Structure formats: structure tokens, C-alpha cells
Amino acid sequence: MTEVGESITCPFDFSEALEFDPSLAGLMSQGSVSRIRLPYGDADAWLVTGFDGVRQVTTDQRFSRAGIMGHNYPRLTPEPIVSPESINVMDPPRSTRLRQLASQAFTKRHVDRMRPAIEGIVAGLLDEMAEHGAPADLAHHLSDKLPQHTICELLGIAPDDRPRMQTYAHQMLSTAPDTRQAAADAKARLRDYFGALVAERRRTPGDDLISTLAAAKDGDDAFDDKDLAVMALTLMLSGHDTATCEISNIAYLLLTRPELMDLLRSRPESLTPVLDELLRYIPFRKGVGIPRVALEDVEMDGVTIRAGDFVHVSYLTANRDPERFTTPHDIDPHRPNTPHMTFGWGGHRCIAAPLAMAELEVTIGGLLARFPQLRLAVPAEELRWDTETIRRFPCELPVAW
């Protein structure tokens, strides 16, 4: 078996439109398990890139998310994004318990109940963009504003508080070395905010998502206040990612690939499978997310991962694995339905994925129906892309119609 070799330095700062990061492509070509060094953290890490390998790491209890806490683990942001209480860094059985409770808020029945509210919010934002007139910045009018209205509305966050939520989310995801204190302050403020909001909803429950989660039970089991506050914070952050990044990214691909736009205009019933394929294809973040730590020695694809080693997985490379997807670097709107990893995998798959899909269906479907002649108002090469955070998305998206 192969032991630890020389680590490859991976800043993972590539941000050219939605092209695939050449450093990730290079790692894929060298094998499914590589040794890497990230910008922050005391140790190097293993990176698993193949679909089957990622599936193993995300489902094998010999790899622990909880085990990274208390360590200066390898990462892309100066301040760790997650809190110790977050479901994102829990292991079974505790994470299983919380996921079972939280999933009750994202059943098809509950998401169907939320859909009219999302439709109303999207319609209002599209009205404002139409009133502004062309050219208009789709990112400003739709992608940036939507999370302030959708996930914040569903969580019952007061309108006056919503701009702060977006600012805090951006600060926590920054990769610049001089932003660590701002990120730590943002995380502390968010924890305090949601702690107070949960206490308020316990006293006076409403129709919002926090109240629904507060009432969720599995036998005698229920959320305590701390778990519920961190769950609400996690949903807020992931909700901002879906709206700000993926709506702009999907719109960009449709605006620069006329054959996809024509398909959705002529066959609107194909919206959901096309969106699913675009989600598989889009490199929605830079590099990697939250690592795991090996609890014992594990052999993977000819490599020995030692107990105590940090292990990252790449959902981006798993989504481009040619052994899983035929012609993986092509967008194939007719691709057979094959589950991908954009929403994660295993015990940490995004519990709000049904809500995210509903949001994307309503938003993209509404956008194309309202503006059937939508087009880019500037050459695609003039667009400016995010370089400040771990996310991939166009900062502006000027459109005309």
C-alpha cells in the first residue's frame, strides 16, 4: 500500500466563469486519492475525487466529521465555517436523530405548502425587474434578493434583519486572510440572533419553518433550543448559497447556450430534468468543503489513510467521474436520471434539497415565462465573477429582453 507522499499545494482559487478547475481535473487524472495542502490549517489532507470513493467516505463511519472539532483542520477559509453544535459536524447517532426531526419540515407535503409563497416572492421580484426596464442586473434583482425573501421569509426573519443575514453569510464564506475576525464575529452574531429567535418562537409559535421544526417530534424526541438555533443558522446559510449562486449560474448557462434556452421554451415540462443536469455540471464552489478525520487505518484504492488523517471529498469531481456519467464534461439535457452529489451524499446530504429544487423550479420557470426573449446585455467575457469567497457565481448578470 502507498504511504504519505509529497502533498500538492491546492489554493483552489480558480474562478473563470463556470469552467472546471484545472487543478481538480489534474488531481482526478492522477488517481482517485491524492495528498493535498490547503491555504489554512495545521495539517495536510487526503482528497478523494472518484464517485465511488466519495460515496465510501461519506457513508463509512470510520470517517468522522465530529472528530475534526478542536483541531485546526485543513480548509479554504481563515475562520472555520461550522460551529461544534452544527449538524454538519455531527456523527451518527446524534446526527441521524436531528436529521429525522428536521426532515419532517421538508416532506413533499410541507414543500408543496411553501411553493405558493415562493411563487409570490419570485413574481414580485420579476415585477420589480420589469419596472426597472432593460438592461437590468439579474443578480441584483433576483439572485441577491431572493434569499432575503425566501429562506428568510420561511424562517420568519424580520424584513429589517434580512440584509444583515446576507452580509454575515458573505463574511463567513470569505477566503481572504484578513477576514478571519470579521468571519468569527459574523458567526457569533448569527448564533446569538438565532438563539433569541428560537426562544421567541417557543413562546409565540407561528407558521414559519422554525416553529415547524420546534414542533417536530419523533416519539418523545424533539429539538432542544441550541440544536434548533444552529439548525436554523445552517438552513439560512445554505439557502443563501442556493439562491445567490445557483440561480445566477443556471441563468448564465441558459443565456450562453441557446440550445438549452430553446429546449426549455419549447418544452417547459423538461425544466426539472434540465435543472438536475445543470446542477450536476455546475462547479458551484471552489475546491472542497468540510473534511472528515479517519478514526482508524483505512485502505482506499491502493492508499493507506492512517488514523488521525484528515480526508476531504470533492463532490465536484464526483459529478464529473466518467465511470459514473457518460461524457461527464458535457451538458446533456437528455441524460438518464442518475443521482449526483451536488446536494451531498450519505449522512450529510442536504436535508433541504426538496425545498431548494422547488425554489429553482419556480424561479427559473418564472423567469423564462415572464421574459421569453431574455438575453445577455453584455458579452459573456465581460462578466465579473466572485473571487472573494468559496463560491462560484457571476457578481453581475446584465440582461435585456
LINJO-V254591 format. One record per helix or strand. SS is the DSSP state (helix for helix, strand for strand). FROM is the first residue (numbers start at 1). TO is the last residue. If there is no record, write none. Layout:
BEGIN
ss->SS from->FROM to->TO
ss->SS from->FROM to->TO
END
This chain:
BEGIN
ss->strand from->2 to->2
ss->strand from->8 to->9
ss->helix from->22 to->29
ss->strand from->33 to->37
ss->strand from->40 to->40
ss->strand from->45 to->48
ss->helix from->51 to->59
ss->strand from->63 to->64
ss->helix from->66 to->68
ss->strand from->75 to->75
ss->helix from->87 to->89
ss->helix from->94 to->106
ss->helix from->108 to->132
ss->strand from->136 to->137
ss->helix from->138 to->149
ss->helix from->151 to->155
ss->helix from->159 to->172
ss->strand from->174 to->174
ss->helix from->177 to->203
ss->helix from->209 to->215
ss->strand from->217 to->218
ss->strand from->221 to->222
ss->helix from->225 to->256
ss->helix from->258 to->266
ss->helix from->268 to->281
ss->strand from->285 to->285
ss->strand from->292 to->294
ss->strand from->298 to->300
ss->strand from->303 to->305
ss->strand from->310 to->313
ss->helix from->315 to->318
ss->helix from->346 to->348
ss->helix from->353 to->370
ss->strand from->375 to->376
ss->helix from->380 to->382
ss->strand from->385 to->385
ss->strand from->389 to->389
ss->strand from->391 to->391
ss->strand from->394 to->394
ss->strand from->398 to->400
END
